[in-house]
C-alpha cells in the first residue's frame, strides 16, 4: 500500500475503532500524502511498498477519514493494539510519526477510545466521589499547598511547615515534584514525621487532613514506598506521571493499593506548549484517567501557567465527561495562585477542584499558618458570595494577603 491508499474520505469508523485527531503541516509533500504517511507509519505501513505485506494485514490499516485544512481524523482498528497496554498504544499513534522528515509539524490534539479498549484498564479507584468521602467535604473546593522551598528542607522542618499549613486551614499538603529521598530529607523519615504532624493537626482542627507524599522512583522502589505509605495509615501518594512513564503508572494502579493517586504533570509543556507540534494536555488528561489515577493538575488559566481558559476547560471536560464506567478525576489548579484568585478559580472550575497554592501561602508576610488562613478565608468569602475586600475588613490574614499580592 502507498501512503495515498490510507486516505478514504468516505470511510466510516466503527464503534471499535480508536480515533485520533491530528494537526498536520506537510514539508515537501502534498497534504494527502502527508496525512496518509501518518496513518501508514502509525499502523501497518512504511515509506515503500513491501513484498512481505499479506492481504489479511491490509484490513488493519489506519484510515484517514476526514481532512479539514490542517486538521485530520484517523481511525485505527482496535486489533492493532495489545489489550491493557497503554505504552503499546502510544508507541503506535504517538511514536515515530513525530520524527518524520516530511512533516513540518504534527500535534496529537485528541484521542477517542472505544469501549473494547477501555475495558482493559482500571480507571480511577477513588476519583471525585471517593476523595470527597475521604475528606468528608461534600461540596466546597479543597485547599492545598506545596511545601516551599520546594526542595532543601530537612524532614523535621518539612513536617513543621506542613503542620502550620494544615492548622491554618489547608486540607491538603503536597511534596513538590522534585523532592524524592535526598540525603537531607530521606523518604522514610519524612513520611513518619509528616504523618505524625498530620494526625496532630487533625486532632487540633477536628478536620480530616491529607498528605500527598511523592513516591516517584524506579518502579520497584516506587511500589515499596507506596506500601510503606499504606502501612503507616496515610491515604494519599503523588507521582510525576510523565517522568515515571505509562508502564509504571499502570503497574502502580494494578497493585490496587488503598491509596488515592495524585498525578503531577512535571515536564508536560515539552509536549503540550507548542500549539502546532507535540501532544495536547487534553490527551494526557484522558490517558491519566484511563490508566487509573484519581486527580491531576490541569492548568489554571490564571496564575503563572501558560494555558488559556479554553484549554483548561477542555482538560476539565476530559477529566469528568462520561468515559465507559470510569469515575471522574479531581482537577487540580496549581501555579502562581494566591487568595485573590480564588473567586476566579471557582468561576472557571466550579466546586470540584483542588486549589493548590505554594508561594501564595508560604509567602504570606505573617507566615505559613497565616497564609493558609488567608486562603481558607478567601474560599469562605467566595462560597458566601461576599467580595474579598469586604470580607478582609474583619479577617486580618486575608487583608494582609490581598495587600501583598496587589503589589
ABEGO torsion letter per residue (X at the ends): XBAAAABBAABBBBAABBBBBBBBBBBGBBAAAAAAAAAAAABABBABBBAABBAAAAAABBBBABBBEABBBBBBBAAABBBGBAAAAAAAAABAAAABAABABBBBABBBBBAAAAAABAEBAAEAAAAAAAAGBAABBBBBBBBOBABGBBAAAAAAAAAAAAAAGBABBBBBAABBBBAABBAAAAAAAAAAAAAAAAAAAGBBBBBBBBABBBAAAAAAAAAAAAAAGBABBBBBAAAAEAAAAAAAAAAGBBBBBBBBABGAAAAAABAABEBBAAAAAAAAAAAGBABBBAEAGBEABABBAAAAAAAAAAAABBBEABBBBBBBBBGGBBAAAAAAAAAAAEABBBBBBBAAAAABAAEAAAAAAAAAAAAAAAAAGBBAAAAAAABAAAAAAAAAAAX
